[in-house]
Amino acid sequence: MTMTPAEADKILSAAFAPWVLDLGLTVEEVGEDRAVLRLPWSDRLAREGGGLSGQALMAAADTATVIAVSAARGGFVPMTTVQQSTSFQRAVSGADVLIEAVLTKLGRRTAFADVTLRDAGTGELAARASTVYAILG
């Protein structure tokens, strides 16, 4: 059974620290091996010069991976980030960001994902990340 975005939003609100919730992320889509989240534009997350902060983008990529793993496993289980590598390609200014995490391997104790972050207005690629998670439960 595929998890619904509403079920994934409940995981988001229950399993993450308050500062992550302050990003305002919402789940747009979930599938058997993926999740798409929306990071809404906020002046609070912008750097000098008006571009969205890299820290906010990295946190969004990390969070999207947790939701993708949860969707693939049929629910949330404790997990932790082992590695994340992010390459920034262009600034996002004044637009939401769509974050798609696609699992490339899901084992019993580890998960690997590729994450793309796109300007929701133009569809342009803003950043790409790869993540590795240890599944604890």
C-alpha positions as a Markdown table, in Angstrom:
| # | Residue | x | y | z |
|---|---|---|---|---|
| 1 | Met | 0.0 | 0.0 | 0.0 |
| 2 | Thr | 1.4 | 3.4 | -1.0 |
| 3 | Met | 1.6 | 6.1 | 1.6 |
| 4 | Thr | -0.4 | 9.2 | 0.9 |
| 5 | Pro | 0.9 | 12.7 | 1.1 |
| 6 | Ala | -1.3 | 13.4 | 4.2 |
| 7 | Glu | 0.2 | 10.3 | 6.0 |
| 8 | Ala | 3.7 | 11.6 | 5.0 |
| 9 | Asp | 2.9 | 15.1 | 6.3 |
| 10 | Lys | 2.0 | 13.5 | 9.7 |
| 11 | Ile | 5.5 | 11.9 | 9.8 |
| 12 | Leu | 7.0 | 15.2 | 9.0 |
| 13 | Ser | 5.1 | 16.9 | 11.8 |
| 14 | Ala | 5.8 | 14.1 | 14.4 |
| 15 | Ala | 9.4 | 13.0 | 13.7 |
| 16 | Phe | 11.3 | 16.2 | 13.0 |
| 17 | Ala | 12.8 | 18.9 | 15.2 |
| 18 | Pro | 11.0 | 22.2 | 15.6 |
| 19 | Trp | 13.7 | 24.1 | 13.5 |
| 20 | Val | 13.1 | 21.7 | 10.6 |
| 21 | Leu | 9.3 | 22.3 | 10.9 |
| 22 | Asp | 10.0 | 26.0 | 10.7 |
| 23 | Leu | 11.2 | 25.5 | 7.1 |
| 24 | Gly | 7.5 | 25.0 | 6.2 |
| 25 | Leu | 8.1 | 21.8 | 4.2 |
| 26 | Thr | 5.0 | 20.0 | 2.8 |
| 27 | Val | 4.8 | 16.7 | 1.1 |
| 28 | Glu | 3.6 | 17.0 | -2.5 |
| 29 | Glu | 3.9 | 13.4 | -3.7 |
| 30 | Val | 5.0 | 10.0 | -2.4 |
| 31 | Gly | 5.6 | 6.8 | -4.2 |
| 32 | Glu | 7.1 | 3.4 | -3.6 |
| 33 | Asp | 10.7 | 4.7 | -4.0 |
| 34 | Arg | 10.4 | 8.5 | -3.9 |
| 35 | Ala | 9.0 | 11.6 | -2.2 |
| 36 | Val | 8.5 | 15.1 | -3.5 |
| 37 | Leu | 8.5 | 17.9 | -0.9 |
| 38 | Arg | 7.9 | 21.7 | -1.3 |
| 39 | Leu | 10.1 | 24.2 | 0.4 |
| 40 | Pro | 8.2 | 27.5 | 0.4 |
| 41 | Trp | 10.1 | 30.7 | -0.4 |
| 42 | Ser | 10.8 | 32.8 | 2.8 |
| 43 | Asp | 12.8 | 35.9 | 3.2 |
| 44 | Arg | 13.9 | 34.4 | 6.5 |
| 45 | Leu | 15.8 | 31.6 | 4.6 |
| 46 | Ala | 17.5 | 34.0 | 2.1 |
| 47 | Arg | 21.1 | 34.9 | 2.2 |
| 48 | Glu | 22.6 | 38.2 | 1.6 |
| 49 | Gly | 21.9 | 38.9 | -2.1 |
| 50 | Gly | 18.5 | 37.2 | -2.0 |
| 51 | Gly | 19.3 | 33.6 | -2.8 |
| 52 | Leu | 17.9 | 30.8 | -0.7 |
| 53 | Ser | 20.3 | 29.5 | 1.9 |
| 54 | Gly | 22.3 | 26.4 | 1.2 |
| 55 | Gln | 21.7 | 25.2 | 4.7 |
| 56 | Ala | 17.9 | 25.3 | 4.1 |
| 57 | Leu | 18.3 | 23.4 | 0.9 |
| 58 | Met | 20.5 | 20.7 | 2.5 |
| 59 | Ala | 18.0 | 20.3 | 5.3 |
| 60 | Ala | 15.2 | 19.9 | 2.8 |
| 61 | Ala | 17.1 | 17.3 | 0.9 |
| 62 | Asp | 17.8 | 15.4 | 4.1 |
| 63 | Thr | 14.2 | 15.6 | 5.1 |
| 64 | Ala | 12.9 | 14.4 | 1.7 |
| 65 | Thr | 15.1 | 11.3 | 2.0 |
| 66 | Val | 13.5 | 10.4 | 5.4 |
| 67 | Ile | 10.1 | 10.7 | 3.8 |
| 68 | Ala | 11.1 | 8.6 | 0.8 |
| 69 | Val | 12.5 | 5.9 | 3.1 |
| 70 | Ser | 9.4 | 6.0 | 5.2 |
| 71 | Ala | 7.2 | 5.7 | 2.2 |
| 72 | Ala | 9.2 | 2.7 | 0.9 |
| 73 | Arg | 9.1 | 1.0 | 4.3 |
| 74 | Gly | 5.4 | 1.7 | 4.8 |
| 75 | Gly | 5.9 | 4.0 | 7.8 |
| 76 | Phe | 8.5 | 5.9 | 9.8 |
| 77 | Val | 11.3 | 4.0 | 11.5 |
| 78 | Pro | 14.3 | 5.6 | 13.3 |
| 79 | Met | 17.1 | 6.4 | 10.9 |
| 80 | Thr | 20.1 | 8.7 | 10.8 |
| 81 | Thr | 22.1 | 10.4 | 8.1 |
| 82 | Val | 25.4 | 8.8 | 7.4 |
| 83 | Gln | 26.5 | 10.9 | 4.5 |
| 84 | Gln | 25.2 | 13.8 | 2.4 |
| 85 | Ser | 26.9 | 15.4 | -0.5 |
| 86 | Thr | 25.3 | 18.5 | -2.2 |
| 87 | Ser | 26.3 | 20.4 | -5.3 |
| 88 | Phe | 24.7 | 23.8 | -5.8 |
| 89 | Gln | 24.2 | 24.8 | -9.4 |
| 90 | Arg | 22.1 | 28.0 | -9.3 |
| 91 | Ala | 20.5 | 30.3 | -6.8 |
| 92 | Val | 16.8 | 30.3 | -6.1 |
| 93 | Ser | 15.3 | 33.7 | -5.4 |
| 94 | Gly | 11.7 | 34.5 | -4.7 |
| 95 | Ala | 10.4 | 31.0 | -5.6 |
| 96 | Asp | 9.5 | 27.7 | -3.9 |
| 97 | Val | 11.7 | 24.7 | -4.3 |
| 98 | Leu | 10.6 | 21.2 | -5.2 |
| 99 | Ile | 12.7 | 18.5 | -3.7 |
| 100 | Glu | 12.5 | 15.0 | -5.2 |
| 101 | Ala | 14.3 | 12.2 | -3.3 |
| 102 | Val | 14.5 | 8.9 | -5.3 |
| 103 | Leu | 15.8 | 5.8 | -3.5 |
| 104 | Thr | 18.5 | 4.1 | -5.5 |
| 105 | Lys | 18.9 | 1.2 | -3.0 |
| 106 | Leu | 16.9 | 0.3 | 0.1 |
| 107 | Gly | 18.4 | -2.4 | 2.3 |
| 108 | Arg | 17.5 | -3.7 | 5.7 |
| 109 | Arg | 20.0 | -1.4 | 7.4 |
| 110 | Thr | 21.0 | 1.2 | 4.8 |
| 111 | Ala | 19.3 | 3.4 | 2.2 |
| 112 | Phe | 20.7 | 5.4 | -0.6 |
| 113 | Ala | 19.0 | 8.3 | -2.5 |
| 114 | Asp | 19.6 | 10.8 | -5.2 |
| 115 | Val | 17.9 | 14.2 | -4.6 |
| 116 | Thr | 17.1 | 17.0 | -7.0 |
| 117 | Leu | 16.1 | 20.4 | -5.9 |
| 118 | Arg | 14.4 | 22.6 | -8.6 |
| 119 | Asp | 13.1 | 26.1 | -8.7 |
| 120 | Ala | 9.3 | 25.5 | -8.7 |
| 121 | Gly | 8.7 | 28.5 | -10.9 |
| 122 | Thr | 11.1 | 27.7 | -13.7 |
| 123 | Gly | 11.8 | 24.0 | -13.2 |
| 124 | Glu | 15.6 | 24.8 | -13.3 |
| 125 | Leu | 17.9 | 22.6 | -11.4 |
| 126 | Ala | 19.2 | 24.4 | -8.3 |
| 127 | Ala | 21.0 | 21.6 | -6.5 |
| 128 | Arg | 21.7 | 17.9 | -6.6 |
| 129 | Ala | 22.4 | 15.8 | -3.5 |
| 130 | Ser | 23.2 | 12.2 | -2.7 |
| 131 | Thr | 22.3 | 10.8 | 0.7 |
| 132 | Val | 23.1 | 7.6 | 2.7 |
| 133 | Tyr | 21.1 | 6.6 | 5.7 |
| 134 | Ala | 21.5 | 4.1 | 8.4 |
| 135 | Ile | 18.1 | 2.5 | 9.3 |
| 136 | Leu | 18.0 | 1.9 | 13.1 |
| 137 | Gly | 14.7 | 0.3 | 13.6 |
